[in-house]
């Protein structure tokens, strides 16, 4: 490892750290959620009206571009987090999400400005992707680092829960708007309302983060990115493989599924949002409890059981969703919520504490965002393409099962490392 000098600031109270860390995740995932939930309407607003399927694919294509920008954003904001402190990076990221979110809410559509509409939407989504690339991992690191040792997994789960809460708020907002507005009004301008709230949440985030401690600062040596590539490529790859469950399972089950239910089952937007919001609330509770449980029994057993469960059940659950009743859809999605919540709640503490401390923000941002950006961002688009290509509505279940199997295998190096550490302590 390069020669570095690390300094740290005095921690503030844990509730303040949790609130300031979570607010950015809430904003950023609120925006990404409402975009996914309203993809059908966004496609209608920003693309030509000739082909409804092409509109949805175009909307999810821009959704994917925002995700593809995440690795670059992770490197940039991770660099700031390692070099100048967590607070600076977190404040920068929340501002870079709030402004584009608001601008999407007021951006004219294709009917008004033609091809400029999808181009400008792509630019704004790219900026959001750059922001999201560093926000989640930096705030997750910040919260785990400032937690007592016996509460690190709970703190990590709280970071994940902030992201889920943002998506839940997005889903609840979509459900509310779908319930109180006629569909034509929702498609015309109602979908824009949630994006306008992004500016308010962003300002709250900046205020909350102004007086936080910076934590670890890597003040010397080569750039954090160079240190990571030179000394820590294998841990980065391990994190990337471990995040496949997040990247595919979460995106398909709690973002894409809202559009899937409308396109495949003909479910109304109101019912799709209602089921998704209920399932998300349940998923949030499971995620939080998973972190608390991981502090007692460890992260790896929980993640192994949940990833194995996804391998076995993903295809049967999606098969169950085809042509299902309201109640059956809720049961299937809540089952997914248990499996994904267990995994995602236990994961943050594991990957933070197994990352090199001096370049932790950069290393985690690269590993996490390579998977979430390249694979997660393309998941809805890939699922839509596979359904059309294979004429099989269960195709998303195949994707989840295969990649959950990869994450299950990727747990083994972490298990070996923890077992070696315990043996060393006993000797």
ZAVO-20934 format. One record per residue (C-alpha): residue number from 1; residue in three letters; x, y, z. Coordinates in nm, 4 decimals, m for minus. Last residue first. Layout:
N
(NUM; "ALA"; (X; Y; Z))
...
***
This chain:
427
(427; "UNK"; (m0.3527; m1.8436; 1.8125))
(426; "UNK"; (m0.7173; m1.7541; 1.8749))
(425; "UNK"; (m0.6976; m1.4125; 1.7043))
(424; "UNK"; (m0.5245; m1.5629; 1.3993))
(423; "UNK"; (m0.7908; m1.8347; 1.3721))
(422; "UNK"; (m1.0638; m1.5693; 1.3830))
(421; "UNK"; (m0.8918; m1.3667; 1.1100))
(420; "UNK"; (m0.8500; m1.6751; 0.8900))
(419; "UNK"; (m1.2231; m1.7516; 0.9223))
(418; "UNK"; (m1.3076; m1.3926; 0.8293))
(417; "UNK"; (m1.0880; m1.4078; 0.5202))
(416; "UNK"; (m1.2200; m1.7461; 0.4121))
(415; "UNK"; (m1.5812; m1.6293; 0.4481))
(414; "UNK"; (m1.5066; m1.3154; 0.2482))
(413; "UNK"; (m1.3462; m1.5285; m0.0251))
(412; "UNK"; (m1.6573; m1.7555; m0.0266))
(411; "UNK"; (m1.9210; m1.4835; m0.0628))
(410; "UNK"; (m1.8563; m1.4619; m0.4377))
(409; "UNK"; (m2.0171; m1.8052; m0.4846))
(408; "UNK"; (m2.3510; m1.6713; m0.3579))
(407; "UNK"; (m2.3081; m1.3586; m0.5694))
(406; "UNK"; (m2.2736; m1.5730; m0.8834))
(405; "UNK"; (m2.5843; m1.7731; m0.7917))
(404; "UNK"; (m2.7752; m1.4471; m0.7422))
(403; "UNK"; (m2.6740; m1.3621; m1.0994))
(402; "UNK"; (m2.8380; m1.6710; m1.2470))
(401; "UNK"; (m3.1563; m1.6593; m1.0399))
(400; "UNK"; (m3.2198; m1.2867; m1.0933))
(399; "UNK"; (m3.1785; m1.3028; m1.4713))
(398; "UNK"; (m3.4017; m1.6091; m1.5044))
(397; "UNK"; (m3.6716; m1.4348; m1.3008))
(396; "UNK"; (m3.6600; m1.1346; m1.5338))
(395; "UNK"; (m3.7328; m1.3720; m1.8278))
(394; "UNK"; (m4.0688; m1.4833; m1.6802))
(393; "UNK"; (m4.2687; m1.2855; m1.9402))
(392; "UNK"; (m4.1419; m1.5136; m2.2167))
(391; "UNK"; (m4.1722; m1.4144; m2.5825))
(390; "UNK"; (m3.7990; m1.4832; m2.6031))
(389; "UNK"; (m3.7117; m1.1588; m2.7817))
(388; "UNK"; (m3.9855; m0.9399; m2.6314))
(387; "UNK"; (m3.9341; m1.0666; m2.2784))
(386; "UNK"; (m3.5597; m1.0567; m2.3297))
(385; "UNK"; (m3.5681; m0.6943; m2.4481))
(384; "UNK"; (m3.7778; m0.5784; m2.1513))
(383; "UNK"; (m3.5493; m0.7633; m1.9115))
(382; "UNK"; (m3.2407; m0.6150; m2.0749))
(381; "UNK"; (m3.3804; m0.2604; m2.0504))
(380; "UNK"; (m3.4818; m0.3145; m1.6883))
(379; "UNK"; (m3.1408; m0.4685; m1.6056))
(378; "UNK"; (m2.9184; m0.2215; m1.7934))
(377; "UNK"; (m2.8756; 0.0111; m1.4991))
(376; "UNK"; (m2.8157; m0.2778; m1.2635))
(375; "UNK"; (m2.5491; m0.4342; m1.4839))
(374; "UNK"; (m2.3245; m0.1438; m1.5803))
(373; "UNK"; (m2.4080; 0.0960; m1.3009))
(372; "UNK"; (m2.4900; m0.1292; m1.0071))
(371; "UNK"; (m2.2060; m0.3666; m1.0924))
(370; "UNK"; (m1.9351; m0.1151; m1.1714))
(369; "UNK"; (m2.0910; 0.1075; m0.9079))
(368; "UNK"; (m2.0216; m0.1195; m0.6118))
(367; "UNK"; (m1.6647; m0.2077; m0.7031))
(366; "UNK"; (m1.5636; 0.1439; m0.8083))
(365; "UNK"; (m1.7353; 0.3275; m0.5229))
(364; "UNK"; (m1.6050; 0.0727; m0.2729))
(363; "UNK"; (m1.2450; 0.1258; m0.3770))
(362; "UNK"; (m1.2745; 0.5049; m0.4029))
(361; "UNK"; (m1.4400; 0.5563; m0.0654))
(360; "UNK"; (m1.2133; 0.3034; 0.1091))
(359; "UNK"; (m0.8834; 0.4396; m0.0130))
(358; "UNK"; (m0.6968; 0.4560; 0.3187))
(357; "UNK"; (m0.9195; 0.1959; 0.4837))
(356; "UNK"; (m0.8792; m0.0911; 0.2387))
(355; "UNK"; (m1.2264; m0.2549; 0.2102))
(354; "UNK"; (m1.3346; m0.5566; 0.4187))
(353; "UNK"; (m1.5016; m0.3401; 0.6852))
(352; "UNK"; (m1.7064; m0.1540; 0.4267))
(351; "UNK"; (m1.8058; m0.4654; 0.2285))
(350; "UNK"; (m1.9341; m0.6555; 0.5316))
(349; "UNK"; (m2.1127; m0.3674; 0.7033))
(348; "UNK"; (m2.2946; m0.2812; 0.3813))
(347; "UNK"; (m2.4150; m0.6387; 0.2985))
(346; "UNK"; (m2.6329; m0.7450; 0.5905))
(345; "UNK"; (m2.9310; m0.5244; 0.5052))
(344; "UNK"; (m2.9047; m0.5939; 0.1311))
(343; "UNK"; (m2.9119; m0.9710; 0.1723))
(342; "UNK"; (m3.1902; m0.9999; 0.4278))
(341; "UNK"; (m3.3966; m0.7396; 0.2426))
(340; "UNK"; (m3.3544; m0.9200; m0.0899))
(339; "UNK"; (m3.4876; m1.2510; 0.0414))
(338; "UNK"; (m3.7673; m1.1023; 0.2501))
(337; "UNK"; (m3.8727; m0.8553; m0.0210))
(336; "UNK"; (m3.8828; m1.1292; m0.2865))
(335; "UNK"; (m4.1370; m1.2997; m0.0645))
(334; "UNK"; (m4.3173; m0.9659; m0.0363))
(333; "UNK"; (m4.3326; m0.9465; m0.4175))
(332; "UNK"; (m4.4853; m1.2926; m0.4465))
(331; "UNK"; (m4.7392; m1.2351; m0.1684))
(330; "UNK"; (m4.8460; m0.8976; m0.3119))
(329; "UNK"; (m4.8838; m1.0375; m0.6638))
(328; "UNK"; (m5.0941; m1.3215; m0.5239))
(327; "UNK"; (m5.3231; m1.0763; m0.3447))
(326; "UNK"; (m5.3852; m0.8609; m0.6528))
(325; "UNK"; (m5.4526; m1.1655; m0.8707))
(324; "UNK"; (m5.1893; m1.3203; m1.0955))
(323; "UNK"; (m5.1782; m1.3260; m1.4757))
(322; "UNK"; (m4.8023; m1.3843; m1.4667))
(321; "UNK"; (m4.6835; m1.3215; m1.1093))
(320; "UNK"; (m4.6604; m1.6907; m1.0185))
(319; "UNK"; (m4.4103; m1.7494; m1.2980))
(318; "UNK"; (m4.2082; m1.4599; m1.1532))
(317; "UNK"; (m4.2100; m1.6345; m0.8147))
(316; "UNK"; (m4.1194; m1.9744; m0.9617))
(315; "UNK"; (m3.8206; m1.8203; m1.1460))
(314; "UNK"; (m3.6824; m1.6298; m0.8454))
(313; "UNK"; (m3.7328; m1.9131; m0.5922))
(312; "UNK"; (m3.4254; m2.1380; m0.6011))
(311; "UNK"; (m3.1528; m1.8900; m0.6912))
(310; "UNK"; (m3.3193; m1.6234; m0.4781))
(309; "UNK"; (m3.3168; m1.8532; m0.1758))
(308; "UNK"; (m2.9475; m1.9233; m0.2264))
(307; "UNK"; (m2.8850; m1.5463; m0.2201))
(306; "UNK"; (m3.0865; m1.5131; 0.1025))
(305; "UNK"; (m2.9212; m1.8039; 0.2843))
(304; "UNK"; (m2.5687; m1.6948; 0.1883))
(303; "UNK"; (m2.6331; m1.3303; 0.2775))
(302; "UNK"; (m2.7547; m1.4226; 0.6258))
(301; "UNK"; (m2.4670; m1.6635; 0.6914))
(300; "UNK"; (m2.2142; m1.4016; 0.5658))
(299; "UNK"; (m2.3183; m1.1018; 0.7713))
(298; "UNK"; (m2.2541; m1.2267; 1.1246))
(297; "UNK"; (m2.4658; m1.3814; 1.4000))
(296; "UNK"; (m2.5386; m1.0907; 1.6363))
(295; "UNK"; (m2.4422; m0.7765; 1.4463))
(294; "UNK"; (m2.5900; m0.9449; 1.1364))
(293; "UNK"; (m2.9278; m0.9653; 1.3140))
(292; "UNK"; (m2.9361; m0.5876; 1.3611))
(291; "UNK"; (m2.8494; m0.5372; 0.9955))
(290; "UNK"; (m3.1150; m0.7857; 0.8868))
(289; "UNK"; (m3.3742; m0.6062; 1.0994))
(288; "UNK"; (m3.3254; m0.2897; 0.8934))
(287; "UNK"; (m3.3546; m0.4753; 0.5643))
(286; "UNK"; (m3.6632; m0.6674; 0.6781))
(285; "UNK"; (m3.8407; m0.3440; 0.7778))
(284; "UNK"; (m3.7612; m0.1801; 0.4434))
(283; "UNK"; (m3.8835; m0.4869; 0.2509))
(282; "UNK"; (m4.2178; m0.4679; 0.4312))
(281; "UNK"; (m4.2559; m0.1017; 0.3386))
(280; "UNK"; (m4.1475; m0.1863; m0.0177))
(279; "UNK"; (m4.4119; m0.4589; m0.0443))
(278; "UNK"; (m4.6874; m0.2164; 0.0527))
(277; "UNK"; (m4.5587; 0.0460; m0.1912))
(276; "UNK"; (m4.5299; m0.2069; m0.4737))
(275; "UNK"; (m4.8827; m0.3354; m0.4232))
(274; "UNK"; (m5.0294; 0.0161; m0.4249))
(273; "UNK"; (m4.8145; 0.1286; m0.7180))
(272; "UNK"; (m4.9275; m0.1622; m0.9363))
(271; "UNK"; (m5.2913; m0.1150; m0.8293))
(270; "UNK"; (m5.2901; 0.2571; m0.9185))
(269; "UNK"; (m5.0999; 0.2012; m1.2436))
(268; "UNK"; (m5.3678; m0.0445; m1.3624))
(267; "UNK"; (m5.2616; m0.4058; m1.4111))
(266; "UNK"; (m5.2534; m0.5203; m1.7747))
(265; "UNK"; (m5.0626; m0.8324; m1.6732))
(264; "UNK"; (m4.7621; m0.7953; m1.9042))
(263; "UNK"; (m4.7366; m0.4187; m1.9677))
(262; "UNK"; (m4.8845; m0.2818; m1.6444))
(261; "UNK"; (m4.7270; m0.5459; m1.4214))
(260; "UNK"; (m4.3913; m0.5025; m1.5967))
(259; "UNK"; (m4.4025; m0.1215; m1.5450))
(258; "UNK"; (m4.4297; m0.1628; m1.1682))
(257; "UNK"; (m4.1907; m0.4597; m1.1836))
(256; "UNK"; (m3.9085; m0.2412; m1.3172))
(255; "UNK"; (m3.8471; m0.0621; m0.9879))
(254; "UNK"; (m3.8972; m0.2974; m0.6930))
(253; "UNK"; (m3.8418; m0.6466; m0.8319))
(252; "UNK"; (m3.6264; m0.5791; m1.1364))
(251; "UNK"; (m3.4011; m0.3160; m0.9839))
(250; "UNK"; (m3.3615; m0.4995; m0.6535))
(249; "UNK"; (m3.2807; m0.8363; m0.8011))
(248; "UNK"; (m3.0447; m0.7099; m1.0700))
(247; "UNK"; (m2.8007; m0.4688; m0.9103))
(246; "UNK"; (m2.8560; m0.5601; m0.5483))
(245; "UNK"; (m2.8019; m0.9317; m0.6135))
(244; "UNK"; (m2.5031; m0.8535; m0.8357))
(243; "UNK"; (m2.3393; m0.6630; m0.5502))
(242; "UNK"; (m2.1185; m0.9488; m0.4296))
(241; "UNK"; (m1.9577; m0.9697; m0.7720))
(240; "UNK"; (m1.8573; m0.6035; m0.7595))
(239; "UNK"; (m1.7291; m0.6358; m0.4019))
(238; "UNK"; (m1.5037; m0.9234; m0.5043))
(237; "UNK"; (m1.3790; m0.7281; m0.8059))
(236; "UNK"; (m1.2800; m0.4345; m0.5835))
(235; "UNK"; (m1.1070; m0.6698; m0.3382))
(234; "UNK"; (m0.9027; m0.8096; m0.6330))
(233; "UNK"; (m0.7944; m0.4722; m0.7728))
(232; "UNK"; (m0.6399; m0.3501; m0.4441))
(231; "UNK"; (m0.2738; m0.2454; m0.4833))
(230; "UNK"; (m0.2216; m0.0779; m0.8194))
(229; "UNK"; (m0.5794; m0.0092; m0.9210))
(228; "UNK"; (m0.6762; 0.1139; m0.5740))
(227; "UNK"; (m0.3639; 0.3255; m0.5251))
(226; "UNK"; (m0.4069; 0.4843; m0.8675))
(225; "UNK"; (m0.7698; 0.5693; m0.7898))
(224; "UNK"; (m0.6699; 0.7159; m0.4527))
(223; "UNK"; (m0.4245; 0.9545; m0.6233))
(222; "UNK"; (m0.0642; 0.8944; m0.5271))
(221; "UNK"; (0.0636; 0.9410; m0.1744))
(220; "UNK"; (m0.0476; 1.1802; 0.0947))
(219; "UNK"; (m0.3574; 1.3260; 0.2583))
(218; "UNK"; (m0.5903; 1.0261; 0.2803))
(217; "UNK"; (m0.8632; 1.1679; 0.5067))
(216; "UNK"; (m1.0616; 0.9565; 0.7538))
(215; "UNK"; (m1.3663; 1.1131; 0.9205))
(214; "UNK"; (m1.4963; 1.4465; 0.7919))
(213; "UNK"; (m1.7080; 1.5396; 1.0921))
(212; "UNK"; (m2.0529; 1.6794; 1.0086))
(211; "UNK"; (m2.1326; 2.0495; 1.0334))
(210; "UNK"; (m2.2687; 2.1260; 0.6857))
(209; "UNK"; (m2.4322; 1.7884; 0.6292))
(208; "UNK"; (m2.7808; 1.8603; 0.7638))
(207; "UNK"; (m2.8091; 2.1887; 0.5727))
(206; "UNK"; (m2.6976; 2.0342; 0.2419))
(205; "UNK"; (m2.9397; 1.7450; 0.2852))
(204; "UNK"; (m3.2369; 1.9697; 0.3610))
(203; "UNK"; (m3.1581; 2.1671; 0.0451))
(202; "UNK"; (m3.1623; 1.8427; m0.1533))
(201; "UNK"; (m3.4983; 1.7380; m0.0082))
(200; "UNK"; (m3.6518; 2.0673; m0.1207))
(199; "UNK"; (m3.4963; 2.0488; m0.4687))
(198; "UNK"; (m3.6205; 1.6938; m0.5200))
(197; "UNK"; (m3.9815; 1.7996; m0.4609))
(196; "UNK"; (m4.0095; 1.9135; m0.8233))
(195; "UNK"; (m3.9334; 1.5619; m0.9446))
(194; "UNK"; (m4.2375; 1.4251; m0.7609))
(193; "UNK"; (m4.4725; 1.6622; m0.9517))
(192; "UNK"; (m4.3601; 1.5745; m1.3055))
(191; "UNK"; (m4.5714; 1.2576; m1.3280))
(190; "UNK"; (m4.8834; 1.4751; m1.3056))
(189; "UNK"; (m4.8114; 1.6513; m1.6356))
(188; "UNK"; (m4.9713; 1.4709; m1.9302))
(187; "UNK"; (m4.9520; 1.1067; m1.8204))
(186; "UNK"; (m5.1024; 1.1820; m1.4796))
(185; "UNK"; (m5.3712; 1.3952; m1.6457))
(184; "UNK"; (m5.4542; 1.1141; m1.8880))
(183; "UNK"; (m5.4624; 0.8600; m1.6037))
(182; "UNK"; (m5.7059; 1.0638; m1.3952))
(181; "UNK"; (m5.5449; 1.1909; m1.0739))
(180; "UNK"; (m5.6180; 1.0961; m0.7115))
(179; "UNK"; (m5.5156; 0.7288; m0.7034))
(178; "UNK"; (m5.2292; 0.7477; m0.9542))
(177; "UNK"; (m5.0897; 1.0502; m0.7694))
(176; "UNK"; (m5.1038; 0.8693; m0.4360))
(175; "UNK"; (m4.9516; 0.5489; m0.5719))
(174; "UNK"; (m4.6716; 0.7416; m0.7440))
(173; "UNK"; (m4.5974; 0.9319; m0.4259))
(172; "UNK"; (m4.5984; 0.6057; m0.2313))
(171; "UNK"; (m4.3585; 0.4523; m0.4841))
(170; "UNK"; (m4.1237; 0.7491; m0.4641))
(169; "UNK"; (m4.1470; 0.7484; m0.0863))
(168; "UNK"; (m4.0659; 0.3774; m0.0902))
(167; "UNK"; (m3.7713; 0.4418; m0.3212))
(166; "UNK"; (m3.6361; 0.7035; m0.0829))
(165; "UNK"; (m3.7025; 0.4727; 0.2110))
(164; "UNK"; (m3.5060; 0.2001; 0.0326))
(163; "UNK"; (m3.2055; 0.4298; m0.0016))
(162; "UNK"; (m3.2318; 0.5299; 0.3624))
(161; "UNK"; (m3.2706; 0.1624; 0.4531))
(160; "UNK"; (m2.9367; 0.0862; 0.2894))
(159; "UNK"; (m2.7710; 0.3464; 0.5114))
(158; "UNK"; (m2.9609; 0.2092; 0.8096))
(157; "UNK"; (m2.8393; m0.1392; 0.7189))
(156; "UNK"; (m2.4835; m0.0083; 0.7379))
(155; "UNK"; (m2.5530; 0.1409; 1.0801))
(154; "UNK"; (m2.7047; m0.1900; 1.1941))
(153; "UNK"; (m2.3986; m0.3699; 1.0624))
(152; "UNK"; (m2.1697; m0.1346; 1.2519))
(151; "UNK"; (m2.3580; m0.1609; 1.5816))
(150; "UNK"; (m2.1187; m0.3727; 1.7904))
(149; "UNK"; (m1.8206; m0.1701; 1.6682))
(148; "UNK"; (m1.9856; 0.1615; 1.7666))
(147; "UNK"; (m2.0956; 0.3551; 1.4557))
(146; "UNK"; (m1.8954; 0.6394; 1.2995))
(145; "UNK"; (m1.7165; 0.4254; 1.0413))
(144; "UNK"; (m2.0400; 0.2480; 0.9426))
(143; "UNK"; (m2.2223; 0.5786; 0.8848))
(142; "UNK"; (m1.9448; 0.7397; 0.6810))
(141; "UNK"; (m1.8887; 0.4277; 0.4733))
(140; "UNK"; (m2.2590; 0.4124; 0.3842))
(139; "UNK"; (m2.2595; 0.7858; 0.3077))
(138; "UNK"; (m1.9641; 0.7415; 0.0732))
(137; "UNK"; (m2.1094; 0.4292; m0.0932))
(136; "UNK"; (m2.4513; 0.5814; m0.1535))
(135; "UNK"; (m2.3421; 0.9231; m0.2682))
(134; "UNK"; (m2.0509; 0.8408; m0.4982))
(133; "UNK"; (m2.2182; 0.6971; m0.8054))
(132; "UNK"; (m2.5450; 0.8713; m0.7257))
(131; "UNK"; (m2.3943; 1.2053; m0.8204))
(130; "UNK"; (m2.2504; 1.0867; m1.1510))
(129; "UNK"; (m2.5828; 0.9205; m1.2278))
(128; "UNK"; (m2.7696; 1.2419; m1.1576))
(127; "UNK"; (m2.5402; 1.4275; m1.3969))
(126; "UNK"; (m2.6056; 1.1600; m1.6599))
(125; "UNK"; (m2.9807; 1.1818; m1.6030))
(124; "UNK"; (m2.9661; 1.5548; m1.6692))
(123; "UNK"; (m2.7725; 1.5054; m1.9935))
(122; "UNK"; (m3.0066; 1.2263; m2.1103))
(121; "UNK"; (m3.3121; 1.4418; m2.0425))
(120; "UNK"; (m3.1518; 1.7192; m2.2463))
(119; "UNK"; (m3.1062; 1.4815; m2.5407))
(118; "UNK"; (m3.4543; 1.3304; m2.4998))
(117; "UNK"; (m3.6107; 1.6799; m2.5218))
(116; "UNK"; (m3.3766; 1.8284; m2.7854))
(115; "UNK"; (m3.5231; 1.5841; m3.0388))
(114; "UNK"; (m3.8458; 1.7818; m3.0518))
(113; "UNK"; (m3.8856; 2.0987; m2.8440))
(112; "UNK"; (m4.2568; 2.1159; m2.7587))
(111; "UNK"; (m4.3991; 1.7775; m2.8643))
(110; "UNK"; (m4.0861; 1.6050; m2.7373))
(109; "UNK"; (m4.1360; 1.7310; m2.3836))
(108; "UNK"; (m4.0375; 2.0493; m2.2017))
(107; "UNK"; (m3.8162; 2.0057; m1.8894))
(106; "UNK"; (m3.9827; 2.1360; m1.5713))
(105; "UNK"; (m3.9650; 1.8226; m1.3558))
(104; "UNK"; (m3.6383; 1.7162; m1.5154))
(103; "UNK"; (m3.4932; 2.0462; m1.3916))
(102; "UNK"; (m3.5865; 1.9668; m1.0315))
(101; "UNK"; (m3.4034; 1.6353; m1.0438))
(100; "UNK"; (m3.1071; 1.8014; m1.2168))
(99; "UNK"; (m3.0734; 2.0445; m0.9201))
(98; "UNK"; (m3.1177; 1.7946; m0.6360))
(97; "UNK"; (m2.8688; 1.5322; m0.7555))
(96; "UNK"; (m2.5559; 1.7463; m0.7842))
(95; "UNK"; (m2.6409; 1.9100; m0.4531))
(94; "UNK"; (m2.6547; 1.5729; m0.2760))
(93; "UNK"; (m2.3236; 1.4688; m0.4295))
(92; "UNK"; (m2.1286; 1.7789; m0.3307))
(91; "UNK"; (m2.2451; 1.7628; 0.0310))
(90; "UNK"; (m2.1494; 1.3957; 0.0536))
(89; "UNK"; (m1.8042; 1.4502; m0.0939))
(88; "UNK"; (m1.7251; 1.7418; 0.1374))
(87; "UNK"; (m1.8495; 1.5544; 0.4441))
(86; "UNK"; (m1.6557; 1.2352; 0.3653))
(85; "UNK"; (m1.3198; 1.4064; 0.3641))
(84; "UNK"; (m1.0827; 1.5821; 0.1264))
(83; "UNK"; (m0.8706; 1.3022; m0.0228))
(82; "UNK"; (m1.0733; 0.9879; 0.0461))
(81; "UNK"; (m1.4170; 1.1449; m0.0020))
(80; "UNK"; (m1.3035; 1.3633; m0.2907))
(79; "UNK"; (m1.1633; 1.0601; m0.4726))
(78; "UNK"; (m1.4831; 0.8660; m0.4015))
(77; "UNK"; (m1.6761; 1.1553; m0.5541))
(76; "UNK"; (m1.4808; 1.1311; m0.8795))
(75; "UNK"; (m1.4443; 0.7520; m0.8919))
(74; "UNK"; (m1.8082; 0.6948; m0.7985))
(73; "UNK"; (m1.9201; 0.9482; m1.0554))
(72; "UNK"; (m1.7336; 0.7585; m1.3248))
(71; "UNK"; (m1.8789; 0.4270; m1.2030))
(70; "UNK"; (m2.2285; 0.5812; m1.1849))
(69; "UNK"; (m2.2477; 0.7163; m1.5388))
(68; "UNK"; (m2.3794; 0.3808; m1.6622))
(67; "UNK"; (m2.6677; 0.4170; m1.4185))
(66; "UNK"; (m2.7872; 0.7424; m1.5675))
(65; "UNK"; (m2.7442; 0.5886; m1.9120))
(64; "UNK"; (m2.9637; 0.2950; m1.8039))
(63; "UNK"; (m3.2567; 0.5237; m1.7204))
(62; "UNK"; (m3.2003; 0.6810; m2.0631))
(61; "UNK"; (m3.2479; 0.3357; m2.2140))
(60; "UNK"; (m3.5410; 0.2753; m1.9795))
(59; "UNK"; (m3.7194; 0.5729; m2.1377))
(58; "UNK"; (m3.6276; 0.4600; m2.4895))
(57; "UNK"; (m3.7465; 0.1025; m2.4200))
(56; "UNK"; (m4.0742; 0.2412; m2.2849))
(55; "UNK"; (m4.1208; 0.4661; m2.5882))
(54; "UNK"; (m4.0248; 0.1874; m2.8277))
(53; "UNK"; (m4.3012; m0.0292; m2.6761))
(52; "UNK"; (m4.5542; 0.2541; m2.7218))
(51; "UNK"; (m4.4609; 0.3013; m3.0930))
(50; "UNK"; (m4.5549; 0.6124; m3.2981))
(49; "UNK"; (m4.5783; 0.8732; m3.0193))
(48; "UNK"; (m4.2278; 1.0157; m3.0572))
(47; "UNK"; (m4.0190; 1.0270; m2.7371))
(46; "UNK"; (m3.9960; 1.2647; m2.4398))
(45; "UNK"; (m4.3485; 1.2743; m2.2979))
(44; "UNK"; (m4.4684; 0.9246; m2.3867))
(43; "UNK"; (m4.1455; 0.7686; m2.2617))
(42; "UNK"; (m4.1781; 0.9684; m1.9416))
(41; "UNK"; (m4.5315; 0.8335; m1.9017))
(40; "UNK"; (m4.4228; 0.4690; m1.9334))
(39; "UNK"; (m4.1128; 0.5318; m1.7241))
(38; "UNK"; (m4.3205; 0.6716; m1.4360))
(37; "UNK"; (m4.2154; 0.4053; m1.1850))
(36; "UNK"; (m3.8556; 0.3995; m1.3064))
(35; "UNK"; (m3.8211; 0.7782; m1.2926))
(34; "UNK"; (m3.9999; 0.7857; m0.9569))
(33; "UNK"; (m3.7486; 0.5382; m0.8195))
(32; "UNK"; (m3.4344; 0.7106; m0.9449))
(31; "UNK"; (m3.5560; 1.0345; m0.7895))
(30; "UNK"; (m3.6478; 0.8845; m0.4543))
(29; "UNK"; (m3.3183; 0.6938; m0.4673))
(28; "UNK"; (m3.1183; 1.0131; m0.4774))
(27; "UNK"; (m3.3251; 1.2009; m0.2249))
(26; "UNK"; (m3.3453; 0.9245; 0.0364))
(25; "UNK"; (m2.9794; 0.8367; m0.0087))
(24; "UNK"; (m2.8854; 1.1974; 0.0526))
(23; "UNK"; (m3.0983; 1.2171; 0.3648))
(22; "UNK"; (m2.9570; 0.8936; 0.5109))
(21; "UNK"; (m2.6087; 1.0175; 0.5913))
(20; "UNK"; (m2.7277; 1.3372; 0.7567))
(19; "UNK"; (m2.9873; 1.1551; 0.9652))
(18; "UNK"; (m2.7493; 0.8729; 1.0633))
(17; "UNK"; (m2.4687; 1.1127; 1.1582))
(16; "UNK"; (m2.7080; 1.3219; 1.3648))
(15; "UNK"; (m2.8414; 1.0120; 1.5412))
(14; "UNK"; (m2.4799; 0.8935; 1.6037))
(13; "UNK"; (m2.3716; 1.2093; 1.7808))
(12; "UNK"; (m2.0629; 1.3785; 1.6365))
(11; "UNK"; (m1.7335; 1.2058; 1.5684))
(10; "UNK"; (m1.4060; 1.3943; 1.6248))
(9; "UNK"; (m1.2262; 1.4353; 1.2960))
(8; "UNK"; (m0.9834; 1.1941; 1.1395))
(7; "UNK"; (m0.6375; 1.2080; 0.9931))
(6; "UNK"; (m0.4652; 0.9514; 0.7775))
(5; "UNK"; (m0.1208; 0.9923; 0.6313))
(4; "UNK"; (m0.0442; 0.7720; 0.3347))
(3; "UNK"; (0.2476; 0.5655; 0.2101))
(2; "UNK"; (0.1178; 0.3531; m0.0701))
(1; "UNK"; (0.0000; 0.0000; 0.0000))
***
